[in-house]
Amino acid sequence: MAALWRGCGRLLARRPGAAQALTAGALMGAGDVIAQQLVEQRGLQGHHGPRTLKMMAIGFCFVGPVVGGWYKILDQLIPGTTKVVAVKKMVLDQGGFAPCFLGCFLAITGAMNGLSVEENWSKIQQDYTDALLTNYCIWPPVQIANFYFVPLKHRLAVVQCVAIVWNCYLSWKANRM
């Protein structure tokens, strides 16, 4: 078993995109479990496993690849690690990327929950502004520190650690009907 874990570790070290996707999927799943158990207080009998699997799939297929790719692009657009560079990156991240990402996340979640186009659009209109304002309460200071102190290859992991709470909120928000 130890050899299997070492082999997986070596594979993921050579494939950082895969590691980012796996991490994002696992943490999206953890956020959903926390949302269902602590926020919604469903209990183990009331836990909706398919919802957790959907959130994990969104993490694997959307959050990890998109956010990981965005950080690479952002580092090319605004190279460096000074305080001024970190603020510029945060402004571009929160002013450009976050609003688009959040809208896409809500749309994907609605589609995976089986909402019609009209129902999905209505849900996005209902949730988007509140989710974006909540985003702005959490992420700007996190991102400034992330862009200033953390090397590119570790940024998604740092964000995903903070994002357990954020993922819990997003799961609750996106799955509230």
N, C-alpha and C positions, 0 to 999 in steps of 0.2 A: 504494500500500500504506500509506503514512504517513497518507493521508487516512482510510483505513478504520480504522486504529488510533485516530486522534483521534476519529472518530465513535463508535467503541465506548467510548472513555474518557468522552465526554460522556454517552452513554446510561447507562453504569454510574454516573456521578456523580449522575444524576437518579433512579436506581433503586438505592438502597443495598441493598435486600433482594436484588436480583439479584446485585449485586457480592459480597455476603456468601455467597450460595449458590455462586457460581462459585469464590470463593476457597476455601471449605470443600471443595468437590468436588475441586479441583486439589490441595489439600494432603492430603486423604484418599488420593488416588491416589498422591501422592509418598510418603506414609507406607507405603503398601502396597508400592511398588517398593523402598523401603529395606528393609522387612521381608523381602521375598523375596530380595533380592540380598545384603544385608549380614548379616542375622540368620540366615536359612534357607540362605543361600549356594546358591541354585538355579542361578545362572548364567543367561546370556541364553537359552540353549536350553531351560532348565527353567522359565523365567518363565511364570506362569499369567496371561495377559492378561485373560481373563474375570473373574478375581478382582479385578484392579486396576480394571476397569470397574465391577464391583459396588461396590467401596469408593468410587469416585468418585460413583456414583449415590447412595449413602447420604449422602455429603457434600453433594451438590447438593440432594437432596430432603428430608433429615432434619436433618443436623447444622447446616448453615448457617441454614435458616429457624428451627429450634427454638432454637438457642443465641442467634441474633440477636434473636429475639422475647423470649427470657428476659431478656436484658440490658435491653431496653426496659421490661419489666414490673418487673424488680428496681429500676431507676432510679426508677420511679413509686412503688413500695412504700417505698423507703428513699432519698429524695432527698438530694443533697449529695455532697461529696467530702472530708470531714474524715477523719482517721485512724480515729475511732470509727465513722463511717459505713462506711468501707472494711471494717473488721472485721465489722460487722453484715452487710454484703452478702456477705462471704466465708462467714460462718457459715450464712446462709440458702442460699447457692449450694451449698456443700459438704454441708450437712446435709439439705437438701431436694431441690434440683434434681439434683445429681450422682448420688445413688443411683437416682433414677427414670430419668434420662437413660441411665445405664450399662445398666440392665436393659432398657430399650427398644432401645438400640443392639445389645446381644447378641441379643435376640429377632429384630430385623430382619435382622441378619447371618445368623443361623441359618436363618431363613425363606428368605432370598435364596440360601443355599447348598443349599436343597432338603431341609433336615431336616424330618422329621415333627414334629408337635406334641410327641410324647413324647421324641424325640431332642433337640429344641430345648430342652425343659424340663430334660432331663438335662445338656445342655451348659451351660446357664445356671447350674444348681446347681453344676456343677463349676468354672466360671470366675468367677462373680460376686464372691465374697468376696475372692479374690486380686486381681482387677482393681480393686475398690473400695479395698482397702488400698494398692495401688500408686498409685491416684488421690490418696489422702490424703498420700502422700509427696511428690507433685509439685505439686499444684494450690493448696493453701492459700496458700503464699507468693506464687505467681504472681498469684493472684486479689487478694490484698490490694494488691499493687503496681498491678495493673491497675485496680482500683476507685479507688485513691487518685490515681494519676498520669495515667491515660489517659481522654480524653473518650469518651463513650458511642459515638460513631460509629466509633471506632477500636478498641474493645475486642475485638470478634470477630477482627479482624486480628492483634492482639497475641497473643490466645489461640491462633490458628491457627499463628502462627510457632512458639510454644513447642510446639504440638501436633504438629509434624512428628514429634518423638520419641514423643509420646504416641500418635499415629496409627499409628506403626510398631509400638508395643507392642500396641495394640488390634487391629490387623490380624493380627499374629502370634497373639495370644490367641484371637481370634474365628474364625480359619481353621484352627486346629490341630484335627485330628480324631483 
